[in-house]
Amino acid sequence: MKIDNAQLAAFAEAIREGSFDLAARKLNVTPSAISQRIKLLEERMGQVLIQRSTPCQATAAGRPLLRYAEELALLESEALSALGVVDTDAGTPFSVRIPMVINADSLDSWFLEVFDDLAASTTITLDLRVEDQDHSVLLLREGTVMAGVSANAKAIQGCRVEALGVMRYLALASPSYVERHFSAGINAESLNAAPMLRFNKKDALQQAFLAQLTDAVIKPPTHYLPTTRSFGEAVLRGMTWGMIPEQLAEAHLKAGQLVELAAPRCLDVPLFWHRWRITSSALDSLSRLVHKAAGKALRQTQAG
């Protein structure tokens, strides 16, 4: 059985863009054409391939097909790029799109050097998804990304995994916050009363750190701020305490704007690079750049 290219493209684009309307715009067809092509593909496969949700998502049956579509698109764009073929719509040489996932702290710190190295390149474009480092493997497993940074050391089926290093997190607060909430010391009572900050519901770093300090159940008032900048600002302004990567906190610690809650205790999170097991010069190049940036910024040993 041969897969129809137009139907496959409609299916893959609906998932990439998140809706039939956006997929139609990208492929220069009508939303009804996208719907019809996906319906025909599902009838051909004998299974429902896509969840008609917001955003659209591949079903369990659709995930292998999505991975196939992404591999096909990658290999095609690499071939066109190598041949110097010009994209008639953009008027520029074809570039290789690599969808990848990364946690926000890495994206806003050490990964920025990858942008420096890619700045002069027109052959690779990144389609970045931000996800907590403990949950990013889900996107790899679904086939929606080809590579990613994760705290999971176990290789996903069809992927290989390589260690990047250790990102160290420090429990930080402003001096005024410490004086206000911990003047009598850091213990279960004061920790339960002091407002804590989490990035989002998936962020377990603060609770992991608290487990180092006490066996008591700690359920403090909790703020949620899902951007790295706002997270750091809230801590700097004395609103709360939170776990911040040492790379992002160094200058504030030196200036006395932030202090550690329970030095020398910290939290070390090993990070790993996952990538699809396919022959791809673009993926190879990106992997080299990621390892180079991580090698400069991350610790290579975990605290004991």
C-alpha positions in Angstrom: 0.0 0.0 0.0 1.4 3.4 -1.0 0.8 6.5 1.1 -0.5 9.5 -0.8 1.9 12.4 -0.4 -0.8 15.1 -0.3 -2.7 13.3 2.4 0.4 12.7 4.4 1.4 16.4 4.1 -2.0 17.5 5.3 -1.9 15.2 8.3 1.6 16.3 9.3 1.0 20.0 8.8 -2.2 19.9 10.8 -0.3 18.5 13.8 2.7 20.9 13.3 0.4 24.0 13.0 -2.2 22.7 15.6 -5.3 23.2 13.4 -6.8 22.5 10.0 -7.1 26.2 9.3 -3.4 26.9 9.9 -2.4 23.8 8.0 -4.6 25.0 5.0 -2.9 28.4 5.1 0.6 26.8 5.1 -0.3 24.4 2.2 -2.3 27.0 0.2 -5.5 25.0 0.2 -8.8 25.2 1.9 -9.5 23.8 5.4 -12.1 21.5 3.8 -9.3 20.1 1.6 -7.2 19.4 4.6 -10.1 17.7 6.4 -10.9 15.6 3.3 -7.3 14.5 2.8 -6.9 13.4 6.4 -10.2 11.6 6.3 -9.1 9.7 3.2 -5.8 8.9 4.8 -7.6 7.5 7.9 -9.9 5.5 5.7 -6.9 4.1 3.9 -5.1 3.2 7.2 -8.3 2.0 8.8 -7.6 3.9 11.9 -8.2 7.4 13.4 -4.8 9.2 13.1 -5.5 12.6 14.5 -7.3 14.0 17.5 -9.6 16.9 16.4 -8.7 18.9 19.5 -7.0 22.3 20.1 -4.3 21.9 19.2 -4.5 18.9 16.9 -2.6 15.8 18.1 -1.6 12.5 16.6 -3.3 9.5 18.1 -1.3 6.4 19.1 -2.0 5.0 15.7 -0.9 8.3 14.0 2.4 8.7 15.8 4.4 6.3 13.7 3.0 8.0 10.6 3.9 11.4 12.0 7.5 10.2 12.6 7.6 8.9 9.0 6.3 12.2 7.7 8.9 14.2 9.7 11.8 11.9 8.5 10.6 12.2 4.9 10.5 16.0 5.2 13.9 16.2 6.8 15.6 14.0 4.2 13.8 15.8 1.3 14.9 19.3 2.6 18.4 18.1 3.1 18.6 16.8 -0.4 17.2 20.1 -1.8 19.5 22.1 0.3 22.5 20.1 -0.8 21.5 20.6 -4.5 21.1 24.4 -3.9 17.5 24.3 -5.0 15.7 27.6 -4.3 12.4 27.7 -2.5 10.2 29.5 -5.0 7.8 30.7 -2.3 10.5 32.3 -0.2 13.1 33.0 -2.9 15.8 31.5 -0.8 17.7 28.2 -0.7 15.8 25.4 1.1 16.6 25.1 4.8 16.3 22.0 7.0 13.7 22.3 9.7 14.5 20.5 12.9 11.7 20.4 15.6 13.2 20.0 19.0 12.2 20.3 22.7 14.1 22.0 25.5 13.4 23.2 29.0 13.1 26.9 29.6 16.1 27.3 31.9 18.4 25.7 29.3 16.9 27.8 26.5 17.5 31.0 28.4 21.0 30.1 29.6 23.6 27.8 28.0 21.6 27.0 24.8 21.9 30.6 23.7 25.4 29.8 22.4 23.8 27.4 19.9 22.0 30.5 18.5 25.4 32.2 18.1 26.7 29.3 16.0 23.5 29.1 13.9 23.4 32.9 13.3 25.3 32.7 10.0 23.6 29.5 8.8 20.8 29.4 6.4 20.7 25.6 6.1 19.1 24.8 9.5 15.9 26.3 11.1 14.9 25.3 14.6 11.3 24.7 15.5 11.6 24.9 19.3 9.1 23.6 21.8 9.5 24.5 25.5 8.8 21.7 28.0 9.9 20.8 31.5 13.1 18.7 31.4 11.3 15.8 33.2 8.5 15.7 30.6 10.2 16.5 27.3 10.7 12.8 26.4 6.9 12.6 25.8 7.3 14.7 22.7 10.1 12.5 21.5 8.0 9.4 22.1 5.1 10.9 20.2 7.3 11.8 17.2 6.5 15.5 17.2 10.2 16.4 17.7 13.4 14.9 16.4 15.7 15.9 19.2 15.6 17.4 22.7 17.1 18.1 26.0 15.8 16.0 28.8 16.6 14.9 32.4 15.7 11.3 31.4 18.8 9.1 30.8 16.8 6.3 29.2 16.8 6.2 25.4 13.4 6.4 23.7 12.7 3.8 21.0 14.2 5.0 17.8 16.4 7.5 19.5 19.9 7.6 20.9 20.8 9.5 24.1 24.0 11.2 25.1 25.0 12.9 28.4 25.4 16.7 28.2 26.3 17.6 31.8 24.7 18.7 35.0 22.7 21.9 35.5 23.0 23.1 39.1 20.1 24.8 40.8 20.4 27.0 43.9 17.6 27.7 46.4 17.6 31.6 46.3 15.8 34.5 47.8 16.4 38.2 48.4 18.1 39.3 51.7 14.8 41.0 52.7 12.8 37.9 52.1 15.2 35.8 54.2 15.0 38.3 57.0 11.2 38.4 56.8 10.6 34.7 56.7 13.6 32.9 58.1 15.0 35.2 60.8 14.4 32.4 63.3 16.0 29.7 61.0 15.0 27.4 58.3 12.8 24.6 59.6 9.6 22.8 58.7 7.5 25.5 60.4 9.1 28.5 58.6 9.2 26.6 55.2 5.5 25.9 55.4 4.8 29.6 56.0 7.2 31.1 53.4 5.7 31.6 49.9 7.4 29.4 47.3 7.7 29.7 43.6 7.2 27.1 40.9 7.5 27.5 37.1 4.4 25.5 36.5 2.5 22.5 37.8 5.2 20.1 36.3 8.0 21.9 38.1 9.2 19.6 40.9 12.6 21.2 41.7 11.5 23.1 44.8 9.9 20.0 46.4 13.0 17.9 45.6 15.1 20.5 47.3 12.8 20.6 50.4 13.1 16.9 50.7 16.8 17.4 51.3 16.1 19.7 54.3 13.3 17.8 56.1 11.2 14.7 56.1 8.1 16.8 57.1 5.4 17.4 54.5 5.9 21.0 53.3 2.9 22.7 51.6 3.7 26.4 51.5 1.7 29.1 49.7 2.8 28.7 46.1 3.2 31.1 43.2 3.4 30.0 39.6 5.3 32.0 37.0 5.9 30.2 33.7 8.8 32.3 32.2 12.4 32.3 33.2 12.6 36.1 33.4 9.5 36.6 35.5 10.5 33.7 37.7 13.9 35.4 38.5 12.3 38.8 38.9 9.8 37.6 41.5 12.7 36.1 43.6 14.8 39.3 43.1 11.9 41.5 44.3 11.4 39.6 47.5 8.1 38.0 46.6 9.1 34.4 47.1 12.0 31.9 47.0 12.7 29.5 44.1 15.3 27.2 42.4 17.4 29.1 39.9 20.2 27.8 37.7 23.6 29.0 38.9 24.4 30.5 35.5 21.5 32.9 35.7 22.1 33.7 39.4 25.8 34.3 39.5 25.8 38.1 39.0 23.0 38.6 41.5 24.8 36.5 44.1 28.0 38.5 43.6 26.0 41.8 44.0 24.3 40.6 47.1 20.9 40.8 45.5 20.2 37.1 46.1 21.4 34.7 48.9 21.3 31.0 49.2 18.7 29.6 51.6 20.6 26.5 52.8 24.2 26.6 51.3 26.0 24.5 50.4 22.9 22.4 49.6 21.8 22.6 46.0 20.1 20.5 43.4 22.0 18.9 40.5 19.9 17.9 37.4 21.7 15.8 34.8 20.7 16.7 31.3 20.8 14.5 28.2 20.6 15.0 24.5 18.1 12.8 22.7 18.0 12.5 18.9 16.5 10.3 16.3 18.5 7.4 15.0 18.6 8.5 11.4 21.3 9.5 9.0 21.1 13.3 8.9 23.9 15.8 8.4 21.7 18.6 9.8 21.0 16.6 13.0 24.7 15.7 13.3 25.6 19.4 13.0 23.0 20.5 15.6 24.2 17.7 18.0 27.8 19.0 17.8 26.7 22.5 18.5 24.6 21.4 21.5 27.4 19.4 23.0 29.8 22.3 22.4 27.6 24.8 24.3 26.7 22.3 27.1 30.4 21.4 27.5 31.2 25.1 28.3 28.4 25.8 30.6 27.3 22.7 32.4 29.0 20.8 35.2 30.4 17.5 34.1 30.1 15.8 37.5 27.1 15.6 39.9 27.3 16.7 43.5 27.5 13.9 46.0 
